[in-house]
Amino acid sequence: MSEQRMKAARWYQARDIRVEQIEVPTLGDPYQVKVKVAACGICGSDLHEYAAGPIFIPVESPHPLSHDQAPIVMGHEFAGEVVEVGSAVTRVAVGDRVAIEPILSPHRDGAYLMERYNLSPQLGFHGLSGGGGGFAEYTVVGEHMVHRLPEGLSYEQGALVEPAAVGLHAVRQSSLKAGDSAVVFGAGPIGLMVIESLKAAGAASIHAVEVSAARKQRASELGAIVHDPTEGEIVERLMAASGGGFDVAFEVTGLPAVLNQSIASTHPGGETVIVSIWESEAAIHPNQLVIQERTLKGIIAYRHIYPAVIALMQQGYYRAEDLVTARIALDDVVSQGFEALLADKAQVKILVDPSA
């Protein structure tokens, strides 16, 4: 393959992702970094775009920050090797191993402009909103988006930093304190990351609600007490298991009925955190919150948290061996990646190697 062309997976429309040859990206300003991608995970957001998109993918007009619109290269959970840096880059050098923070938010001179940069009205994601992506052999990102991986953390661990950041941000934005109890609705990749984050935060009791046998097994292996919502009235069982309700519930399914169950499973004064991205509206009765002074809040992505995730990974949290269920080549990203995730709930995290 010539140096000017590379293989990449591009989203054209729902159920239409094509692996094709495109131009290798080049540095566009002094604060950019070119990365040779080593591993990229398929995210639940990617799956939503494949099955029912567009959601984040710009179709009608270009994204205001990436200036791209469909077809776009997908992939935002990735790590790789720095192969070229702009003249003003100081955080990394050629040869460094890095994890990418894929948030597109206003930036200048190698830094995000907003303190809470994940709340920008222009929020986008590299690999969802244009700009390139991790389902390609190479991509170019801003210096503010790269985080050096320490020795001892593999590229696979690097590809898990992004989903782990979602879980850790959710827990850190919640009211949970060490010794509190929590329940996680949905034990897919992000739900499992929330469970790991709850362990790191010192939760004394962690429960999970999940239907899939394989995911129940994984949640149990990570230390959660698992409940199947199809085996009787789930809220009653959770109230009994928690002695009157949990301190914090995390909703990670995007299902309206589950949102109501999440709220109802907390004690008076408890809190529910919505972590999932929704494809439709959901109805709740406000009295569920009002009469028992419960709190309902949402989180989006993460901010200022990659260093903490990487440090926790060095302590043994968010292990690839606990979460990665398949490793595939880029050519197989649709058949063995997206389609496999839609068909088989035993899959948790599938990693793609663009060079394979």
Summary of the structure (lengths in Angstrom):
residues: 356
radius of gyration: 20.1
end to end distance: 13.0
largest distance: 65.8
contacts: 1305
relative contact order: 0.15
helix: 29%
strand: 29%
